[in-house]
Amino acid sequence: MVSFIKNRASYPDELEVWQVAKILNCSVQYVYKMLWGKQLNHYRVGKKYFIDTDDLVRFIEEKKVEADK
């Protein structure tokens, strides 16, 4: 995920579900579950779901857990 955030300019503006699953290192079905549960912003065109790259970065940043110092 860290490499995605650092290199997000090399990714397209919108990502497909399989690309998000690869970035998050989870299953495609889990990404669908997050979309249907409205945990991750997305839009739908026909039968395909797309996630804006900036929304994915925001999602990752929101889920970050700070370590105790």
Number of C-alpha atoms within 10 A of each C-alpha: 12 11 8 15 17 9 10 14 10 8 12 10 12 18 17 16 21 17 16 19 17 13 15 16 10 12 14 17 12 12 20 16 13 14 18 12 9 10 11 19 16 19 13 9 7 6 5 9 16 19 20 17 20 14 14 21 15 14 14 15 11 9 8 8 7 6 5 4 3
